[in-house]
């Protein structure tokens, strides 16, 4: 999207990375930069050493959001069943669309061409019978290719020659055991292990890893929610495992959601949290809120407990999302009774004052210390 806004960047090696330090990691690269040996996750210092004329850009969430909305508007024309995965990645379920668009590979080619011509964005597509294989296929394409089609029944053969690090859900510790202790380098070697050996390495997740090594992923494409929902999400510039920073990000997201809930006069009955780790494993938790409230200082304790129940792995976190739904709308009538909330009218008055400051001076004008 940066190249659409600034045509001068076209044809040049470009990478996106947080500007804080030379130790920051690359989060996105152009095809030209990839040909220079630069890849996602490489430290900025190393990338500049490989390619001194590399153009480094800071992440631009607003531009990313605009691009996402533009792409999804095209995607929804081909199928109503699609799921956003991470920024720039979307899963499509094309089941039953053959009579309209032809084979799935033809649909992918048509959609890719439309994105390129109408939005000036270059993309890649992996076509397969499940989400995992299609995602991997879209990431291992040769530089000049745009579509990889893994035909039904060939999923295991497709996975077999790949590195074991490509299998989602394998953490750094388990990867070290596979590579250094067992000398298992390729997926076919992992797939040949018996279930007892897999249990020793992966514990209760052994059956899931066994399936993935054989190219099996039963996870469905989750459609975008049709019911009203208020959500916030964050993609960390660098994968994070510091609980204090993760909880600060959580509080910031709850704070933003609570402010939007107050604007709508909506009390959520349910809340959810999704954590995606650097190895792409996802943990999702829901809860039913025991009280009707849209104040962040009352919502946060429940979300904090949800986080502590979900975030128990040592693997670094890449992405977090919170959302609230199942709303009860206030009637704006004044209460006849004293406010029972722990912080009472004083706490609410402070929050309302913060809302006014942000509305006038912008989102980052003032923040709670715990969210900084």
LINPE-V773427 format. One record per helix or strand. SS is the DSSP state (H for helix, E for strand). FROM is the first residue (numbers start at 1). TO is the last residue. Records with the same first field share a line. If there is no record, write none. Layout:
SS = FROM-TO  FROM-TO
//
This chain:
H = 2-5  7-9  31-35  44-50  61-78  98-101  104-119  131-139  155-160  164-166  172-181  187-191  195-213  243-264  296-310  344-361  363-365  369-371
E = 14-17  25-29  43-43  55-57  82-84  90-92  125-127  147-149  163-163  186-186  229-240  266-277  282-288  317-329
//
